[in-house]
Amino acid sequence: MREPKVLHRPRPASKPPTPVQLPTPTPPPKPKLVRKIPFPGSRLLRKLRHIFYAAWFIAFLRAEMRKNKGNKPNEKFIFGIQLKEAVAALHRIYLNPDGNIYLILSDMVGEGAPDLYVEDKGRFGTSPEDKQNIQELTYIVENLTYHITEIMPATGVLGTHKKAAIFELIKEGKEFPAGYFWQMERDQLEFDENDKITNVTDARAFFLLIGIFLSRSLVTTLLMKPLDYGLSTTVLSEVGERNLKLLATIIVYLIRVVAVPRKQTPLPIPYEISKFLYTDEEMKFILSKLKKSLDYAEGLLRDWGEEYVKRLRAAGPTKKEG
């Protein structure tokens, strides 16, 4: 029996046991593709170096702003830096080698990871291996969502205070960088004649939070460009690439679902990234098998977003005066 969907209370989803496998002929090993790393050091050291460079770049931009404070800095430029700060802060959490989120993601692309994409075999039925993969996906969806919705600090870049970058995200009158939004996201928001966001309701503020936590900091960076953003330091196997494509599709599906009121038809797949995702038809079988987990994840995201927005609103004014 599933526990009530309480904020920060996960539905128990223990990692499934490894099934007993009968001995099979061992195929000849494929040559392992290894990415040439420009800097030496352990995997952890390279990951920390990546995080350091991102932090250094942001610090450099801030120093330039202070140096030129005699000239009024461009508001759009400052806001762009704040968005980068938020993404960098989330990457530090997602890529923390000791964190639960990194453990989940790395297991999907590591050596020996199972191919999690399950096809509908119709009258032939679902094989034991397919059932095991569905159980694994259940674990991934529920636990990944739970650990992301644990993020709601009181301090720092992501903190619920009026000097946080995440506070600026939901303020009216902000001009987002060109290309920041997918078109299906822009269609849910309002902009004035100067392309500045306006009428940021609580629902739209939640949508903006989902955009930075999932769309920008997870889907279009770590999942679609794992080498560039530090999720992996070696070229992924075909299985690893398929698993990340599958997870990206599931996360985007959740984004499409929570962007509209409950029980309404989800938003369409963003055409800008559609070639990197499975189609709804290709995902029909898997989504049906994951329905309970997806409903649970949707509830967690909605409860978390509602509370996050409530705390940010309490920290200071976010509505444009006049």
C-alpha positions, 0 to 999 in steps of 0.5 A, a space after each residue: 500500500 502506497 503511503 500518502 503523498 506528503 511533502 518530503 516523504 518518499 514512497 518506499 522504493 527500494 532498488 530491485 534485487 539483481 535477478 538470477 541469470 543463467 550462464 550464457 555464451 560470452 560475446 567477444 568484448 567490444 573495444 572500449 571507447 575512451 574519451 581523451 581527457 585534457 587534464 590528468 587526475 581521478 574522475 572525482 578530481 576532474 568532476 570537481 575541476 569542472 565545478 570549480 571552472 563554472 564557479 570561477 567563470 561566474 565569479 569573474 563575471 561578478 568581478 567585472 560587474 563590480 569593476 564597472 559599477 560606475 557604468 550602470 550594469 545592464 539589467 538583462 546581463 545581471 539576470 543572465 548571470 543569476 540564471 547561470 548561478 542557479 544552474 551551476 548551484 543545481 549542477 553541484 548538487 546533482 553531480 555531488 559524488 556522495 549525493 543520491 541524485 548522482 548515484 541514480 544517474 551514474 548507475 544508468 550510464 555506468 559499466 554493466 547498466 541494463 538497457 532500460 527501454 522496454 518495448 510492447 511485445 504484444 501477445 508475446 507478453 512481458 519477459 522477466 527481464 522487461 519486468 525487472 527493467 520496469 521495476 528499475 525505472 520505477 525506482 529511478 522515477 520515484 527516488 530521483 523526483 523525491 531527492 530533487 524535491 528535497 532541495 529548498 534551502 533557506 540560504 544561498 543561490 537557491 535559497 528562499 530569500 530576496 537576494 537569491 538568484 532563484 528569487 529573481 527568477 519569479 519576479 515580474 519585469 525580467 527579460 530572459 536571455 534569447 532562446 532560454 525558453 522552449 516555445 511551448 514554455 513561452 506559450 504558457 507565459 505572458 510578456 510585454 512589448 519589451 519581451 519582459 515577463 509579466 503577470 507571474 501567477 503562482 502557477 507560472 512561478 512554479 512553471 519557472 522553477 520547474 524550468 530551471 530545476 528540470 528543463 535547464 539543469 537536468 534535461 538540456 545539460 546533464 542528460 543531453 550533454 553528459 560529457 560537456 557538463 560532467 555527468 560522465 568523463 568517458 564516451 557513453 556506451 549505446 546503452 548509456 545513451 539510450 538510458 539517458 534519452 529515456 530518462 530525458 523523455 520521462 522528465 520532459 513528460 513530467 514537465 508537460 504534465 505539471 505545466 497544466 492543471 491536474 487531469 488536463 492533457 499534457 503540453 506537446 513535446 518541445 519541438 526544439 529537443 524532440 529529435 533527442 527524445 522518444 515520441 509519445 507513441 514509442 513511450 506509450 507502453 512504458 508510460 502505462 507501466 509507470 503510471 503509479 510512479 508518475 502520479 506519485 512524482 507529479 504529486 511531489 513536484 506540485 507540492 514542492 513547487 507550491 511550498 517553494 513559491 509560497 516561501 519565495 513570495 514571503 521573502 519579498 515583493 515579486 510583483 511589478 508595482 504600478 
